[in-house]
Amino acid sequence: MTNPDGPHTGRVPTRAERGMVATPHVLASTTGLAVLRRGGSAVDALVAANAVLCVVYPHMAGLGGDAFALVATPDGTLRGLNASGPAAAGATREAYRSRGHTDAIPSRGPAAALTVPGAVDGWRELHEAHGRLAWSELFDDAARLADDGAVVGEPRRVVEELRPREPPVRLVQLAPAVDGAPVARSLAQWAADDVPVLSQHEEAARVFLRPDGSAPREGERLRLPELAASLRVVAERGAREGFYEGELADRLCRGAGDASPLDPADFAAFRAEWVEPLTTTYRGLTVAELPPNTQGFAALQILQLLEGWDVAAWPDNGVEFLHHAAEAVKLAFADRNAWLTDPARLDIPLDRLLDKAYADRRRALVSDRALDMDTTEPGIPGPGSGPEQHGGDTVYLCAVDDAGLVVSLIQSVYHDFGSAVVPAGTGVLLQNRGSFFSLADDHPNALEPGKRTFHTLIPGMLLRDGRPWAAVGTMGGEGQPQTHAALVTRLHDRGYDAQQAVEAPRWLMGRTWGAESQDLWLEGRIADPVAHELERRGQPVKLLPDWDDNCGHASVIRVTEAGFLEGGADPRGDGAALGW
C-alpha cells in the first residue's frame, strides 16, 4: 500500500492496466502511448519516444549520442544492451597531443566529437529483438515535430539535403498533426545558459538560437528541418544504411571538422551489443544494472552498503539516512573511479567488488564523521585514480506493454548540447562523450582507438519473486547511481508510490554542473536542521533550490499489489507517465 506520509506536490501517480510509458517530455510520452495503443511493443514505444526527445529535448538527447537499455520479459529473463560507441580509429593520445592537447581532451568543439554515436544502432537491435510495428512507423511524430513549425524568428526554409529515396515510404501517422515543436522549459533554460557555447559554433547557433543570437523562449516554436530529413532517412532506409553506412554517415564525418577523428569507416564498423546485466539482492529484491563500461556496479555497491543499516528506521532525508548514504557513495565511487573503463581493455574484478563480504568490510569504515571523498582509497586498489567527473545531460524513459515486456532505456549526448558540433545539412548534434577519456598513458580510462569510455549512463530494473517489479532511472551524471539507490529505498523500504518516490527531495554527493569541488548538495526542501547537523559531521553541504534539475529527471514504472502498472514522472522535467 502507498505510504500516506510520503511527499506530495499535487501530482498523483498514473495507474493503468494495459501498458505505460514514462519520459521527461509529455510529447514523447504521448507518442509512446499512441504506439502502445496501436499494438506496438514497449520497445516500439521507446524508440518512437526517444526519437521525439531528439527533437523536443535536443540538449539532452539525439541521433548523435549513445544509449543503454535493460529488457525484462514477464518471466524475469533479463538482457542488457550496450549502444555506446567507441573512439574512432584515428583517436590516439599522440594525435591529440600533437594538436596541443596535453592535459585533457577539449569538452566542446570538433576535437570532442571522437566517439561513434551508438543510439541508433541500439534502437535497431532492440527493435529486431522485440519490435512489433514496422521500423518506418516509429519516426513520423519526431519528423513532423522537427519539420512542421517555423524556425524561431526565421521564415520557413526548404531543405533539399538528404531527401528520402523515391518513391517515398508512407509513414503511419501516430498522433494528430502538430504545428511545430514547442520549446520546453528545460530546453529554454539550458539554451540560455549555453548561449556562449553555442555561439562559438556557427551551425549550432543557427539551429538552436534565434537569428539575433539569443536563446529561444519557453513556449516558442522550434523547427529543425535538417533533423527531420535525417530522421526520415533513418526511417526509410533503416539504421544501418540510413545512419551508419550511407550518405548521412559521410556528411556527419565530413561536417564534424578537421579536428574530429571520426571517419565513415568507424560508423560502418560499429555494432551495438547485448550484454549480461549485473545483479545483486537488496532486502529480497533483485536489482539489475549494466556492467562496465557503465557505472552500474557503483549503484549496486551503494545498495549493498545501505543494506547493512536499518534504513527503514531512519526518516527519509533525515540526518542518519543522508549521512550514511553520502558515505556509501564515497566508498562506491572510490572503487568506480579506480576501475571503470572498457572491460575489453582492463580486467575489472567485479566478483570481488560486488561480494557482500567486501561490502561488510567497507561499511565498517563509516562512522559519525564524514570521510574525505577526495582521499578515500579504494578497498581493492585499482590501476589509477578516476577522471574528474563532469555533469551530463541525459534522458531516461521506460515502458511496459500489454504482453508484460518491461524496457528501461537511457540516452544522452553527454554535456548539455554535447560537443556543440552540428554537421551542416544534418541537424544531428554530435555527442562529446569521448572528452571523458584521459590523455595520461597510465590511466585506466586512457584514450585508445576503438575503446569505449567510462560511461555514467545506467538504466535500472528491479525484480520481485523473479518477475519484473519496477523500471527506474534518471538523468544526471554523478547523481544516477545515487538516485537509483534513493528510488529503491523509497519504493521498497518506505512504501512510497512511484510519483512520491520520484518527487521526494533529492541529494547529490559529488560535483554538479561546472562545480570545482565535490560537495553534498541538498534540495531546499530538506530541513535546515538536517543540513546543519550534516555540516557538523563534516559533510560539505551545499544547498540547491527546492526543485533542481541538477538532481536529475527521474521516471519510474512499477507493478502494484493489485496488479496495476503505476508510473511517476519528475516535476523537475517536462514529462509525464501515461498509461491505458
N, C-alpha and C positions, 0 to 999 in steps of 0.2 A: 504494500500500500504506500501511497505517496506520503511523505513527511509533511504534515501541515505547518511545521515550523521552518520549512525551507524558504529561501528568498523569493520574492515576487516583485515584478516590475509592471504588472498589468497584462503581460503575455501569459497565455496558458499553453500547455503542450498540445501538439497536434496528435490526435488519435484516429486511427483508421484500421481497416482490416485487410484490404486487398494489396496495397502497395504504398510506398512512401519514398520521397526524395527530400533531402535537406542540403542546401547550398548557401553560400554567403551573398547571393543576389536573387531577389524574388523572380526576375525574369528567367534565370537559369533553372530555378525550382519549377516554375510554370512549364517550361519546355520539358523538363524531366518527367513531370506528372503527365503531360499530354502523351509522351511516348509510352509510359506505362499503361495508360488507358487505351491506347491503340493496340495493346498486346505486346509491346516491347519488353525486353528483359531489363533487369536492373543495370546491366552493362550498357544496353542501348540508351537507357535514360541518362546515365552519367556521361557517356561520350557526347550525347547531344547537349547536355547541360554544360559540360566543360567547354565545348565549342562556343556556346553563348557567353561563358565567362571570358573567353578570349576577346570578346567584343565589348562587354559591359564592365569588365574588370581588367583592362589591358595592362594596368600597372602591376598586377599580381599573377596573371595567367596568360598563356599564349602558345601559339604553334611553335615558337622558338624556345620553349622551355622543356623541363623534364617532368616525369610523373612516376608514381609508385602506387601499387594497389594491393589490397588483400581481398580475396574472394572466398566466401564460405558457402557451401551447399547446405541444404536443410539437415543432412545427416552429420554435419560438422566437419566435413572434408575441407581442408584449408589449402589454398595456394597463394603464393606471393608473386607479384610481378615487379621487376626492376626495369623501368624505362628511363634510366639516366644515361646520357650519352658520354662517351669517353673523350679524352683530349685528342685533338687532331694529330695526324701522323707528323706534322711539322711543328708541333708544340713541344719544343725542347727547352730545358733550362738555359742551354747555351744560346739558343736563338733569342730568348728574352733578355739575357744579359748583354748580348751584342747590341741590343737596341737601348741600352742604358737602364734596364730594369734589374737592378742588383739586389734590392731589398724585398720587393713584392711585385706581384702582377698588378697592373692598374685595375681598379674596380669598375671603371667605366671606359667606354670607347672601344674601338676595334680590337685592341690587344686583349680586352676582357672577354671577347667573343671567341673562345678557343675550344669549346666542347660542342659535340654534335647534339642538337635538340632531340630528346628521346620520346617526348609525349605522344606524338602522332603514331609512331610505331607501337607504342604501348596500347593506344586505343585499338589498333589493328589486332594485336594479339588477344586482347580482351574480347573483341567482337567475334573473331574467328572461333574462340572457345565457347562463348556464351551469348552471342547475339541472336536475335530472332528477326528483327527487321533488316531490310537491305541497308548496307552501309550508306548508300547515296541519300537515304531518307533522313539521316541524322544531323545534317548540317544546314538544312533550309532555314530554320529560325535564326541561326547565327549569321548566315549570309545576308538575310533580309535585314536584320538589325544593323549590320555593318553598312548596308548599301542604301537603305530606303529613306534616310533623312537628309538633312542639309549639313554640310560641314559648318561648324560653329563660325558664324560671321563671314562665310565664304559661299559663293554660288556653287551649285551642284556641278561636279566635274564628271565627264565621261571617261571611264577607264578602259583603254583598249588592251592593256597588257594582260597576259595570262587568261584570255578568254577560254572557257572550256571548249573542247572539240565539238565539231558539228557532226551529226545532229545533236543538239543539247539533250541531256538526260532530264526527264521530268522529275523534279524533286517534290515529294509529297508535302503539302503544307500541314504543319503540325499545330498551328495556332492561328488565330485571326491576324490579318495583316497589320503591321505596325508602321508608324511613320518615324522611323529613326530610333536610335538608342538614347534614352535619357541619361545624362551624366549623373552617376550615383554620388552620394555624399563622400564615400571613401575615395573615389577617383578624383573628385574636385579638390579634396583636402591634400592628397598626395601630389597631384599635379601642381598645385600652388606651392607646395614645399619644394618641388623639384624643378621649378622654372629655371634656376641657374644651370642644372644638369642638362635638361632637355634643350635649352637654348644653345648649348655648345655643339649640338649635333643637328645639322640642317634638316634632315628628313624627319627625325623625331620631333623637332619643333613644329614642322609643317603639319605632321599628323596629329599631334596631341595638344598643341597650343593654338590659341586664337591668332588671327593674322597680325594683331598688334603685339604678339609675344606674351600675352597674359594667359593665365590658366582658364580653362572652361569652368563655368559656374554650375553648381548643382542644379539639376533640372533642365539645363540647356540640352539641345540635340547635338549628338556627335555622329558623324558619318565617316566610315572607314572603307571607302570603295576598293582600295587595293587589297585590303584584308578580305573583303567579300569575294573578290576574284580568286584569291588564293584558296579560300575555303571551298569555293565551287570546284576548283581544280582537284583538290583533295577528295571532295565528294564524288566527283565523276570518275576520276582515274584511280582512286584508291590510295592508300598510304604509301605504298612502295613507288609506283610510277608517278603519283601525283606530288609527293613531297621529297622522297629520298633518291630517286633515280632519274628525274626528268628535268625539265626546264626550270622549275621552281628552285630545285637544289642548286643549279648553276647560278641563278640570279642571287640567291642568298649568299653564296660564297663569294661571287664577284663583288657584290654590293657591300660586303662586310668591311672592305677596306684592306689595304696592303698590310696593315699591322696585324690583321687576323690570320691565323694559320689555317682556317677552315678551307677544305677542298671538296669538290663533289665526290671524290673517291672516299672520303671519310663518311659522307652521308650514305653512299651506296653500301658500304661495309657494315653499317650499324644494324643490329637487331636487338630489340627488347628481349628480355629473358625471364622465364619462370624460375622462381627460387623457392627454397623451403623456408617457411616462416620460422622465427624463433618463438618459443613459448615458455611461460612459467606459470605457476599457480599463485593465486592471491586469495587466501581465505575461501577456498573452494571454487573460485573462478579460474578458468584458463584464460590467460592474457596472451595475445599473439601480436607480434611486431615483425618488421622486416629485418633481415640480417645486414651486416655491412655490405656495401658502403654507406648504409644509413646509420643513424644514431639510435636505432630501435633497441639495442641491448641496454642503453642507458636508461630508457623508460622502464625496462624490466628490472634493472638493478634498483632504481628508486623504489619501486613497489616491493621488491624483496626486503629492502631495508625498512620500509614502513610496516611491513607485515609483522615485524618483531615487536612493535609497540601497540598499545591498545588505542588505536586511532579513534574508534567509535566513542571512547570515553572522553575525548577531548573535543571541545566546541570547534566547529568548522571556523577557520580563520581566527582562532584563538591563539594565545601565545605558544602553548605547548605544541600544537599541530604545526604552526608556521615555522617555529624554531627547528623542530625535528625534520620537517620536510626540506627546509633550506639546507640542513646538514647532510641529508640524504642526497640532495642534488650535488653538493660539493664533492662528495665521495664518488658518486657515479660519474660525474664529469671529469674527475681526475683520471679515471680509467679510460673514459671515452677519448679524452684529448691525447692520451699516451698511445692509443692503439688504432683509432678509427681511420681507415683508408680503404682502398680497393683490396678486398680479400684475395684477389688473384695475384697481388704483389707482396702480400705480407701474411704470414700465418698468425691470425688473431686467436688467442686462446679463449674462445667463447665458453667452452665447457667449464673452465676454471672461473671465468668472470661471472658466470651465471649459476655457479654452485651455491646452494643456500648456506652451506657451512662457511663459505667465503663471505657471504653477506653477514652472517653472525659475527665473524671476526671484525669486519669493517664497522658494523654497528656499535661495537664496543668502544670505538674511538669517539663516539658522540657523548658530550656532557652538556651541562647547562651553559657552558661558554662556547661561543662561536668559533669554529675552525676558520682558518685563513684560506680562502678559496685560491689565492694566487700561489700558496706554498704547499697546499695539500699534496702529499705524494701518493701516486697510485699504489694500491696494495700489491698488484702484480706488475713489477716495473716493465714499462714498455720501451720501445726504441727511441722515444723522444717526447718532448712536450707538445701539446696540441697547438694548432694555429690560433691566432687571435680571432675570436668569434665576431661575426657581423650580424646585423639584423637582416632579415629577408622577407620577401613578400610572396604570399602563397595563397592558394585556395584549397579548402578541404570540402569534400562533398561525399555523401553516402546515399545508398538507395537499397530498398528491398522490393522484390517483385512478387507477383501472385503465386509463384512456384516456391517461394521461400529463399531464393538466392539473395545473399547479402554481399554488397560490394562497398568497400571503404577505399576511397581514392584521394590522392593529394597531388597537386600540380603547381608548378612555380616557374617564374623567370628569375628567381633569387632576389636581388635587390629590387626595390620599387623601380619599375621601368627597366629592369635588367641592365644590360650593357648600355642602354640608350641608343643602340645602333638599329636602325630600320633600313635594310637594303631597299633602294629605290624601286618602286613599282610592285613591291610585295605586300606591304602593310604588316610584315612579320617583325616583331620585336625580338631580337636575339638575347638570350639569357647571358648572364655574367657569372654563372656557377663556377667556371674554371678559374676565376680570380681567387678562389679559396685555396688553390694549390699553393704549396710553399716552393720557393726557389732555393732553399737550403738543401744541399746534397744529402745530408744525413737525416732529413725529416721523414717521418712515416708517410706523410701526405705530400711528398715531393713530386713536382710535376714530371710526368713521363708521357711520351706519346702512347695513345691507346689506353691510358689509365683512367679509371673513374675516381672522382674526388670524394672526399669526406662530404656526406650529404646530411642536411638537417631534416629532410622530409620523411615523415613517418605516418602512415595510416595505422589505426588501431582497430582491434577486434577482440571482443570478449565472448567466451563460450561458457554456458552453464549446463551441467549434466551432459556435456558432449555436444551440445547444439548451440548454434549462434544465438547470442543474447543481446549484444549491442555492438554497433559500429561507432567509433569515437575518433575525433581528430580535430586539429586546429592548424591555422597558420601561426607563424611566429618564431622561426629560428630556434634560439636557445630555449624558448618557452614551450616548445612542443612536447618533449618528454615530461616536463613538469605539469603541464595542463592535462596530459593523459593521466598522470597519477592523481591529480585533483578530481578529474571526472570519475575515475574508477572508485575512489573513496566516497565521493558524493552519491553515486548511484548505488554502490554496494553496501558501504558501511553506514551511510546516513539516510538511506531511503529516499533521496531526492528523486523527483521525476526528471525527465530529460531536459525540460526547459529550466527547472531550478538548478540542475547541475551545470548547465551552460552559463546561466546569468549570475551565479553566485560571485561575490567579489574575488578577484584573482590576484595572484602574486607571481613574481618572476625573479628568480635568483640568477644574476649574471648581467650581461650588457643589454641595454635596449638600443634602439637605432641611434647610431652616432655617438654613443656614450664611451668614454675612455675607461671608466672604472667598472668593476664588477660589483653590483650592489643588490640588495634585496628590495625590489620595487613592489610597492603595495598600492592597490587601487584605493581611492579616497574613502570608499565605504567601509574599509576596515577601521575599527575603532582606534582613536588616538592613544588610549592607554595601552593597547596591544603594541602599537608601533614604538611607544616609549620603552616598554619592557624589553622588546626585542633589541632595541638600541643598547639598553643596559647590559644585555647578554653579549654584546659585541657584534651584533648583526649590522651591516652597513645599510641601514634603512633609508630609502628614498620614496617619496610619495608621488603618486600619479593622480590624475583626475578620477572622479568616481567611476567613470566608464572610459576605458582607454584601449584603443585597438593595438597598442604595443603589446598588450597581453593576449592578442590573438582573436580570431573569429572562429569559434568552435561550432561544431554540429554534432548531434547525437541522434541515432535511431536505436530504440531498444524494443524488446518484447515484454509486455506487461504480464502480470499474473493471470489476467483474464484472457490473454492470448491476442490482445490488440498490438498493433505497432504504435509506438509513441515517439514523436520526434520533437527536438528542440533546436532552434536556430538562434544565433548570437545577436543580441541588441547592439553589440559593438560594430556589427557589419550591416549589410543591406539585404540580408537574406530571409529565408522562410523555410519551414518544414511543411510540406504539403502532402496529403495522402488522399486515398479514395477507398 
